[in-house]
Amino acid sequence: MDYNMEAGDLWVEERQSKILSLLKRDRRVEADQLAHDFKVSRETIRRDLKIMEERGLIRRTHGGALMNEQSKESPFEQRRVSRIAEKRALCQAAVSMMVPGGSYFIDAGSTTTILGEFMADLGEMSIVTNSIELAMTVRKINPAIDVVLLGGSIGTDVPATYGEMTLRQLRNFHADIALVSPVGIDPGVGVSYYDLAEAELAGQMLENARQKLVIADASKLGVVSRAIVSECKEIDVLVTDESETSAYTEAGLRRVIHAAA
């Protein structure tokens, strides 16, 4: 990556300001590239990044840094009517991974709620979910599917169950595939959520599944929120409509399915 910096040394404050500008543009920077572009040592860049992290401006990663983003999702009712075509394409691609006789975890969200629309022709299988809307849709569209709706307290935003009762029931199940749709997925940081209850539940689903599948449209790639639930190297499949995903496979993610709306 070439940041096209001007030659010559810079004062510390100016260099850090330019680093922050690069992060706002590119979301992530690499220490080696910064050292080359600013014509300073890698140790100098490390000191810069350490100072910037202490000021709460950035999040340091192995070999570089990210913007210190804590991406909070917009309200569920707003998310459910945005990027509908993209979400439908992603869900259709994700459902292609489901086979008769299989068992599946599905977390609650504006994307995963749409999955039920594509399950009409699937054979017998079992689904464990905390999504009230998904459970009702699947039950109506395909009675052959065994649906387990986890108990617990109903969330204030997403129509789904959360809490210790939900987690306690979930721990008793194992699935072939966990399908989750997080706030973001970043090559260096991994899969993340903003809501801590959602993060805890998704993390348990991923832990109890043989395969781990993440559904994320292009707007979620490169996004880092506050609760990290999995590194990319632990994810088996990423379903996305973003065409450039080499950074994710380089980070250890095993397979990418590209879906076009």
Helices and strands as residue ranges (DSSP letters): H 12-26, E 28-30, H 31-38, H 42-54, E 58-61, E 64-67, H 76-79, H 84-95, E 103-106, G 112-118, E 126-129, H 132-141, E 146-149, E 153-154, E 161-162, H 164-170, E 175-180, E 184-186, E 190-193, H 196-207, E 209-215, G 218-220, E 227-230, G 232-234, E 237-240, H 246-250, E 255-258
